[in-house]
Amino acid sequence: MVQVSPLAPSLAEVKKKASQDETAAKLAATKVSKPAIAPSGLSEVRPLSAADLPEVAQLFKKTFRPGVNVPLQDIVSYFMEVFLDGPDHDPACPSLVHVSAGREVSGFIGAIAQPMAFGSRQVRAVHACNLMVADPRRDSMAGARLLRSVISKPDFCFSEGANSISRQMWVTIGGHVTPTYSLKWIRPLRPVAAAIAMSAERLSLLRLLHPVGALADSMLSRTESPLALTLPSPVAGYTALEVDRQEMVEVMRQLAAMYQLRPAWTPGQLERRLEHAEHMPAFGDLVCVKVMNRQGRLVGGYLYYTGRNRIAIVLQVLAQEKASSAVFLSLLRHAKEKGAVSIWGRVQPGLLDAALQARCIILNGGFTTVYSKEKEILDAVARGDAVLAGLAGELWSHFVGGLIGPKPEQRSRSAEDH
């Protein structure tokens, strides 16, 4: 054993200690009320702390980013920002970890605070996400304990994109599956190019065939073949205008107000979510559009990503009922003009008829699940009078379309090192 004489701490150690003290101070200033503890032998469920983040990040990387070269510290920093240190963290409804008998983090569930309004009153709501368990076979009840604990605090809890296992957990503990919100729509805009682009998602070399697809679609569009999948004519009297992120904040607030159960974003929360949404390397560039009628009134709006392989992904689309078809068709045409060969998004019930009229393909998009003890809230969801996805869910976060590799500046430094 080598003995080291006590010396004055190095500058690096001083900085590390200052960072740890700052994190500790932030957490100490936040009065975190403990959720219901669910013991199993010596295991427990408790609120997430900063000290848990390295283990949680490792579990996230193993579960959701296997084989992806994303620095662990980037995941740690993002979890800290979303789940502990920002407007998406509600101390009364915290994210939770499952701790094994050996005091290791063996499971996690994220709780993204989503304050909501139901009619004229405020509702404490949480979007549950990133449910993961290190070894489900060894501890088959860890996921259920986490889920049961996270739904015990808010008035309303929901999740989107759940798989069959998570779906069954929600149903077992008294939750509900909402079939309409569990759908996604897909609309090929250039059918041959779309088929090539979808194939290129699995085999990147097929991207070389993009020019062939463009030529084939150009020839097909000159025919009257139904295979051309020509878009319906635009609805007269509506204008689509691209806007910046700041203006889109107000557009989304106004349109969400049409629903009985709707997001009541806290000051800065929606702005921050859009800021996150703008940097999504897996999806492409974010496009923000508002739709106005002849009288210059706002009737709809949408946000979508231009797409990798030119497959556009919709973050949010909202519209007044009378303008739903016009707004949805505007979205399809706008994306096509931007060069998209195909586009998809989650179904908003009020726009399902518009999607069918536009000859979209409707598929299961992962189950949207909800839990509440208030029947009136569940009734609003059942009739489609609620906003539960997009900027109200988790699609805006880097858990979905980010955290897929080193940041650009990190890649540059790495190249210089070599």
C-alpha positions, -999 to +999 in steps of 0.1 A: +000+000+000+013+034-009+008+061+017+002+097+004+010+126+026-018+151+030-013+180+005-034+210-004-061+200-028-055+205-065-074+230-086-094+202-103-104+188-069-115+223-057-137+227-089-151+192-084-159+199-048-176+232-057-197+215-084-208+188-059-216+215-033-237+234-058-257+203-067-261+194-030-273+229-023-299+228-051-313+195-039-313+206-002-333+237-012-359+215-028-382+200-003-388+166-019-417+147-004-411+110-004-435+089-024-450+057-010-422+033-002-428-002-017-405-026+002-396-060-010-371-076+014-345-049+017-353-032-017-372+000-019-386+027-041-375+062-034-371+097-051-343+101-076-312+120-063-282+135-080-260+107-066-282+081-085-276+097-119-245+078-130-262+044-124-295+056-140-276+069-170-258+036-174-292+018-172-307+042-198-277+036-221-280-002-218-318-002-222-325+025-248-291+032-265-273-002-268-244+000-291-247+038-295-216+060-289-231+085-266-209+098-237-223+088-203-218+123-189-241+137-216-269+114-203-261+123-167-263+160-175-296+157-194-313+136-167-302+163-142-316+190-163-350+174-169-357+154-138-340+174-110-331+209-120-358+226-141-394+234-147-402+198-157-394+187-121-422+187-095-408+180-060-442+167-050-442+141-078-405+132-083-389+107-106-382+074-088-355+048-085-358+012-074-329+003-051-319-034-046-310-052-014-274-045-024-282-007-025-277-006-063-301+013-085-320-016-102-348+004-118-360+039-127-392+058-139-391+094-150-418+119-140-420+149-162-442+175-146-470+186-169-494+210-151-528+209-167-561+227-167-594+209-166-621+233-175-614+263-152-594+245-125-557+234-123-547+197-123-514+183-111-503+160-138-472+139-146-460+123-178-444+089-168-415+079-191-383+058-194-396+030-172-366+006-171-355-023-149-319-037-148-330-074-145-367-080-149-363-117-145-346-115-111-370-088-098-402-091-118-421-067-096-397-037-097-414-021-127-448-024-112-436-009-079-421+020-097-453+026-117-476+022-087-456+047-068-453+073-095-491+074-101-499+078-064-492+115-062-506+135-091-543+140-100-536+126-134-507+105-148-502+094-184-477+079-207-473+075-245-457+049-266-459+021-239-451-014-251-472-045-243-455-052-210-459-016-197-495-016-210-503-046-189-488-030-158-509+001-162-541-020-167-532-042-136-529-012-113-561+004-125-549+025-154-566+027-188-555+024-224-568+051-248-571+034-282-574+066-303-544+083-288-524+050-293-525+053-330-500+068-355-506+079-391-482+076-420-486+093-453-462+086-482-458+118-502-435+104-530-443+067-529-412+052-547-388+075-528-406+068-496-401+030-501-364+036-507-360+059-477-377+034-453-354+007-466-324+029-462-332+032-424-320-004-422-294-004-450-278+030-455-263+021-488-298+023-503-296+061-500-277+060-533-310+051-549-326+085-539-322+099-574-338+069-589-368+073-566-371+109-575-372+101-612-397+073-608-420+095-587-418+123-612-429+100-640-456+085-618-471+119-610-477+125-647-501+095-648-535+091-633-524+059-614-537+056-578-501+045-570-490+081-573-508+089-541-515+124-552-525+148-524-560+163-524-563+199-536-556+225-509-586+240-491-591+276-503-589+305-478-561+293-456-526+305-454-496+286-438-468+309-424-435+297-410-428+313-376-399+313-351-398+295-318-409+325-298-441+330-318-448+293-318-450+293-280-481+316-282-496+297-311-495+264-291-509+281-260-539+295-280-546+262-298-543+240-267-569+262-249-596+247-271-595+214-252-611+207-218-580+188-205-550+208-217-515+217-208-510+246-184-473+251-190-456+270-162-436+302-170-407+292-192-417+256-194-430+256-230-402+278-242-377+254-227-393+224-243-392+241-277-356+249-271-349+212-265-370+202-295-349+224-318-318+202-313-329+167-323-302+151-345-321+119-350-351+138-365-337+168-385-345+205-384-377+217-366-402+236-387-429+257-370-460+268-389-492+286-381-523+285-402-546+315-407-580+318-422-593+345-446-601+368-417-565+365-404-575+345-374-554+316-361-571+283-368-542+258-365-505+251-362-480+224-365-444+215-358-425+188-377-390+177-384-376+177-419-364+142-413-334+119-417-336+102-451-363+128-458-389+110-436-406+139-418-418+134-382-446+155-366-441+169-331-475+185-328-505+194-349-535+212-334-565+228-352-599+242-347-626+216-356-639+234-386-604+238-400-591+204-392-590+191-428-574+223-441-547+224-414-539+187-418-536+189-456-515+221-452-491+201-431-487+173-457-482+198-485-458+219-465-436+189-457-436+178-493-425+212-505-396+209-479-385+177-497-401+151-475-409+118-492-430+105-463-444+119-430-458+104-399-472+115-365-493+104-335-530+107-339-548+136-322-584+123-321-599+155-335-577+151-366-583+114-372-610+120-398-588+144-416-560+118-417-584+092-432-596+117-458-560+123-468-555+085-473-531+080-444-521+046-432-532+041-396-511+019-373-505+011-336-481+038-324-474+024-290-500+025-262-511+057-246-521+050-210-537+071-183-545+070-146-568+092-125-593+088-097-614+115-113-640+101-137-645+135-154-609+136-164-610+101-178-642+109-197-625+139-214-597+117-225-621+090-238-639+115-260-606+129-274-610+163-256-574+163-243-539+171-254-516+143-243-487+140-268-461+161-285-451+191-263-474+178-236-456+144-236-420+135-242-414+137-280-398+171-275-371+156-252-337+142-261-348+109-246-366+103-279-346+119-307-314+129-290-285+115-269-274+095-299-237+103-299-210+129-290-219+165-294-204+183-324-177+200-304-168+167-287-164+151-321-142+179-333-119+176-303-117+139-308-107+143-344-080+168-334-067+143-308-062+117-335 
